[in-house]
Amino acid sequence: MWSLAVTLSSCVLLLVTPARAGIKSLESHFDEAPTMLPIKPRSDTETISDDFHKQNTVTNDLDYEDYIDFDKILAIGEDDYIEGDEIDDLPTQAPDLELVAEPSDPKVRRTRLLRLFHGRTRLQRINAVNSQFGFRLYRSLRNHVNQTDNILFAPAGISIAMGMMALGVGPRTQEQLYEALGFAEFVNASTHYNNATVHKLFRKLTHRLFRRNFGYTLRSVNDLYLRQDVSINDPFRADVKAYYFAEPQSVDFADQAFLKKANNRIQKLTKGLIKEPLKSVDPNMVLMLLNYLYFKGTWEMKFPKEQTHYRNFRVSEKQQVRVAMMQNKGSYQAATDNELQVDVLVLPYTGNISMLVAIPQKLSGMRNLEQEISPTVVNKWLSNMTNRTREVVFPRFNLKQNYDLIAHMKEMGLTELFTEGDFTPITAEKIAINWFQHQGTITVNEEGTEAAALTQVGFMPLSTQTRFIVDRPFLFLIYEHRTDCLVFMGRVANPTLN
């Protein structure tokens, strides 16, 4: 049996040189600092030297031009089709179930999703399913690391890559894949949907992630390599290009020149943030699939560098670390979830995208938050935000994580891809996936972030906090709000560690 590799490279970083190939530069946003209210210096903190900012605020980007011709792939200005923007009337309302049951109960999960689907576009609906998958994967990752370890991954990138893989599997393997990723719940939600709807919506999502002139850069790119002595079926070649903008390329996996070429491409698309992920490749490999997710954004209200200071961050009841804390004062949206005992803060980027920060009120509350977080819970938070002047103290952090996802996918019920799945739509060769890597990195500082990788439960009171100090472990979620796409997700347990 041949081996099939799937590698996802998702990167998050801050402040590189302006993007090219028609993508709007953010340089002007970095030059325009919003008006801030004065902040009194704190007596219990340590200030940051100028050298710290010089070394950590600006990242020297590799001088690469973007290899994709955006103008050829997508129409300028307007969408080239409307698939995904429709709001279909669901045939029936979701059943009136008590939602306090276990979230693993399939009836409860379906009820929550159907309630979330009403009044939303098709694209927003499939992103609710993608988010649900992302939270399930997060829980699997969490169960295999220490409570004081940081976590980072890109749910959108993984879902897009797995959607592409669904094009290349037979009916039985596809059924299992759709069930594990939640696509089956989406397809069964409406008589208007079928399996092809998923791929059409991922095409639309990829289109939307390429959109420009919103004040940020967000895009997803897929590459597909095929061993040169193996033929690929024409329908798969056509579909993967039409839906996922991936052009299959014939290569010699034993040739070192291929590794150099592939790694150079990865460096280009992740702006040099992921270096040489392909140190070696099995020469017997038949097909390699790679997905890159890149995001570059700047805060709507940048944190003044002169206000950054060192202060204690409580990793656990027994451990504290000194970290560089950014500080700002302005109008921020926030909410308090009394049921989960969590405070939630929105840190908006320029454009309709933001970072949601969820901080358990007690150090012991992280486990419960991680278990209960869902698209329904996030929707509840976003629907109950209050906007008022707040002082925000938030740590700078830089995370780098690398995961082998095969064990986690198997744990979530996706097994056939990694044994003897049916890949006949791709090739007549007997193949299986034995390499499924996901890499990510994120840097958050004063300027912003750059990335290359209805409910009846509980009562949501209005948040009256005037100070929001993030000095203990928290979750963060980066959402693109036009599509409700969960782009990145992670846990910062210790900002001093990668």
Secondary structure, DSSP 8 states (H G I E B T S, - for coil): -EEEEEEEEEEEE---S---TT----HHHHH-----------TT-EE--HHHHHHHT---------SS-HHHHS-SSS-S--TT------SS------TTS-TT-HHHHHHHHHHHHTT--HHHHHHHHHHHHHHHHHHHHHTTS-TTS-EEE-HHHHHHHHHHHHTTS-HHHHHHHHHHHTHHHHHTT-TT--HHHHHHHHHHHHHHHT--SSSSEEEEEEEEEEETTS---HHHHHHHHHHH----EEE-TT-HHHHHHHHHHHHHHTTTSS--S-S---TT--EEEEEEEEEEEEBSS---GGG-EEEEEESSSS-EEEEEEEEEEEEEEEEEETTTTEEEEEEEETTTEEEEEEEESSGGGHHHHHHH--HHHHHHHHHT-EEEEEEEEEE-EEEEEEEE-HHHHHHTT--GGGTT---TTT-SS-EEEEEEEEEEEEEE-SSEEEEE----SS-------SEEE--S-EEEEEEETTTTEEEEEEEES-TT--
